[in-house]
């Protein structure tokens, strides 16, 4: 696995959760919990007083004697920290003391405590404890009635481990080669066990499933359809598991398709069209676009998140869309009556959007501005 960063200054590699086997070395306990100890004296290279003179100083032992960092053969060594840090450790009960023998004489040795709670371990270069491809295939079969609908799926456990070291609890995880959506599966499973709130964005070209493949036999026309169904089934299975955070787990997702602009070219470059041609264009909006195309196009133009909830309702025969409880309200019907416009303004949304064809003429369009100026003066109104 190759790890790279666009900005190394912002990059960080998280530690991995410790297993029970890892935790066995934390074999001591006090009122703060389990801990292990390591010498406060510097060991290995650059451990002599002359290497860091300011780190050669006395620390008071339990019996009141002054203890200096002395090497095993009697040379003057140094601590791993400054006097101020050592003082704070002592005040916070982060030091442990033991009597030991040095050149036949009993002396005090001071150690630093490292507590188990919230402790992680550094990822190694060899991962021989993750699930393999056979387990990944079994996971697919378990979701799809024992059918192997995808060749060479990535192991969920492997992706979870990548997420643990490369993302935080609230990160957005993006996979540009989603395939069978293993990454989405791993994000949901990790959220259910760790209580995190990671989100995912899966990107996949709608490649057709080849004739004769298990996926095609199962009824999937494209890899995208397979991935979407896996997310549904995996989310349902995870939500039904009795894990610590599975209750109320957010397993919903929204599918968006990349397309060109909703608007005809004349909307952006009117100067390039003759008057005769302009008269033939009845609408700024392309004829193959529906309400949701227009709604999400507006969200993009306004920089609003695409993952928030929305509702659609009928008001006086017109379809009105309410995005995130008033962040944006839109109506794209033809000839919208004043009663609908007043009802939208009455709700005082942050933004309101209509089509140019929602109004019979220019006076009607001007009237909309007057209605909002009176009933919802802070609403930003846009006509497309």
Residue pairs with C-beta under 8 A, 6 or more apart in sequence:
1 162
3 13
3 166
5 11
13 123
13 165
13 166
14 120
14 164
14 165
14 166
14 167
14 168
15 119
15 120
15 121
15 122
15 123
15 165
16 120
16 121
16 122
16 123
16 161
16 164
16 165
17 120
17 121
17 164
18 116
18 119
18 120
18 121
22 121
23 34
23 116
25 36
26 34
26 35
26 36
26 114
26 115
26 116
26 119
27 34
27 36
28 34
28 35
28 36
28 37
28 96
28 113
29 35
30 93
30 113
32 93
32 115
32 117
33 115
33 116
33 117
34 115
34 116
34 117
35 113
35 114
35 115
35 116
36 113
36 114
36 116
37 96
37 111
37 112
37 113
37 114
38 111
38 112
38 114
39 109
39 110
39 111
39 112
40 59
40 69
40 79
40 80
40 81
40 86
40 95
40 110
40 111
40 112
41 47
41 69
41 70
41 71
41 77
41 78
41 79
41 80
41 109
41 110
42 51
42 52
42 55
42 69
42 77
42 78
42 79
42 80
46 52
47 71
47 77
47 78
48 71
48 75
48 76
48 77
48 78
49 56
49 69
49 76
49 77
49 78
51 78
52 78
53 78
54 82
54 83
55 69
55 78
55 79
55 80
55 81
55 82
56 68
56 69
56 76
56 77
56 78
56 79
57 68
57 79
57 83
57 86
58 66
58 67
58 68
59 66
59 67
59 79
59 86
59 90
59 95
59 110
60 66
60 67
60 90
61 67
61 97
61 108
61 110
62 97
62 108
63 108
65 108
67 107
67 108
67 110
68 76
69 76
69 77
69 78
69 79
70 76
70 77
70 102
70 107
71 77
72 102
73 103
74 102
74 103
79 86
80 112
81 89
86 95
88 94
89 95
89 112
93 113
94 112
94 113
95 110
95 111
95 112
95 113
96 110
96 111
96 112
96 113
97 108
97 109
97 110
97 111
98 108
98 109
98 111
99 106
99 107
99 108
99 109
100 106
100 107
100 108
100 109
101 107
123 161
123 165
127 158
127 161
130 155
130 157
130 158
130 161
131 155
131 156
131 157
131 158
132 155
133 152
133 153
133 155
135 155
135 157
136 153
136 154
136 155
136 156
136 182
137 148
137 153
139 153
139 156
139 185
140 148
140 149
140 150
140 153
140 180
140 230
141 147
141 148
143 230
143 233
143 234
143 237
144 218
144 230
144 233
147 214
147 217
147 218
148 214
149 180
149 213
149 214
149 215
149 218
149 220
149 226
150 179
150 180
150 214
150 215
150 226
153 179
153 180
153 182
154 179
154 182
154 183
155 182
156 182
156 185
156 186
156 189
159 182
159 183
159 185
159 186
160 186
160 189
160 190
163 173
163 186
163 187
163 190
163 198
164 190
167 173
167 198
169 194
169 195
169 196
169 197
169 198
170 196
170 197
170 198
171 198
171 199
172 198
172 199
172 200
172 201
173 183
173 187
173 198
173 199
173 200
173 201
174 200
174 201
174 203
175 183
175 184
175 200
175 201
175 202
175 203
176 203
177 203
177 204
178 184
178 202
178 203
178 204
178 227
179 204
179 223
179 227
180 223
180 226
180 227
180 230
181 202
181 204
181 226
181 227
181 228
181 230
181 231
181 234
183 200
183 202
184 200
184 202
184 227
184 230
184 231
184 234
184 253
185 230
185 231
185 234
187 198
187 199
187 200
188 231
188 234
188 235
188 238
188 249
188 251
189 234
189 238
190 196
190 198
191 197
191 198
191 245
191 249
191 250
192 238
192 239
192 241
192 243
192 244
192 245
192 246
192 249
193 243
193 244
193 245
194 245
195 244
195 245
199 307
200 253
202 227
202 231
204 223
204 224
204 227
205 223
205 224
206 222
206 223
206 224
207 222
207 223
207 224
208 221
208 222
208 223
209 215
209 216
209 220
209 221
209 222
209 223
209 226
210 216
215 223
215 226
220 226
220 229
228 253
228 255
231 251
231 253
235 249
235 251
235 252
235 253
236 251
238 246
238 249
238 251
239 246
239 249
239 251
240 246
254 306
254 307
256 296
256 306
259 293
261 268
261 286
261 297
262 285
262 286
262 289
262 293
262 294
262 297
262 384
263 284
263 285
263 286
263 384
264 281
264 283
264 284
264 285
264 286
265 272
266 272
266 273
266 278
266 281
266 284
267 284
267 384
270 278
273 281
282 357
283 355
283 356
283 357
284 355
284 356
284 384
285 294
285 355
285 357
285 384
291 312
291 319
291 321
291 330
291 332
294 330
294 332
294 353
294 355
294 384
295 310
295 321
295 323
295 328
295 330
295 332
295 353
296 306
298 328
298 330
298 351
298 353
298 382
298 384
299 305
299 306
299 323
299 328
300 306
302 328
302 351
304 323
304 324
304 327
304 328
308 323
308 324
308 327
309 323
309 324
309 325
310 321
310 322
310 323
310 324
311 321
311 322
312 319
312 320
312 321
312 322
313 319
313 320
313 322
314 320
315 339
315 340
315 343
315 344
316 337
316 339
316 340
316 343
318 331
318 333
318 336
318 337
318 340
319 331
319 332
319 333
320 329
320 330
320 331
320 340
320 343
320 344
321 329
321 330
321 331
322 328
322 329
322 347
322 349
323 329
323 330
326 347
326 348
326 349
326 350
327 349
327 350
327 351
328 349
328 350
328 351
328 352
328 353
329 344
329 347
329 349
329 351
329 352
329 353
330 352
330 353
330 354
331 340
331 341
331 344
331 353
331 354
331 358
332 353
332 354
332 355
332 358
333 355
333 358
334 355
334 357
334 358
335 357
335 358
335 359
335 360
336 354
336 358
336 359
338 367
338 371
341 368
341 371
342 371
342 375
344 352
345 352
345 371
345 372
345 374
345 375
345 376
345 379
346 375
346 376
347 376
348 375
348 376
348 378
348 379
349 376
349 379
350 378
350 379
350 380
351 379
351 380
351 381
351 382
352 372
352 376
352 379
352 380
352 381
352 382
353 381
353 382
353 383
353 384
354 368
354 381
354 382
354 383
354 384
355 383
355 384
356 365
356 383
356 384
358 383
359 365
359 368
359 383
365 383
368 381
368 383
369 381
372 379
372 381
